[in-house]
């Protein structure tokens, strides 16, 4: 099990921040926590190769906020997985993220997702 936390101005392990995204890898699932927005995305994006290695599912239940930049990350990752003949699912998608997906008309891209909360 691997845990990490990143902030756009601070990259250190297990540091809580209001503007941070943190994660925990358990098997082939990545559990995201905190805020996934334009302020917290870049450090995660820069480490995506190591963070997402072996991941088939991203559990988003513990994300307190996702903006359009965070949604764009999920779209990009799903497309990358599809191009490589793999499937990436998002599980436990909350109502706010589900609404954002619907507002952008991306339901078809997320049709293979697991149950929502």
Secondary structure, 3 states (H helix, E strand, C coil): CEEEEEECCEECCCCCCCCCEEEEEECCEEEEEEEECHHHHHHHHHCHHHHCCCCCEEEEEEEEEECHHHHHHHHHHHHHHHHCCCCCEEECCCHHHHHHHHHCCCHHHHCCCCCCC
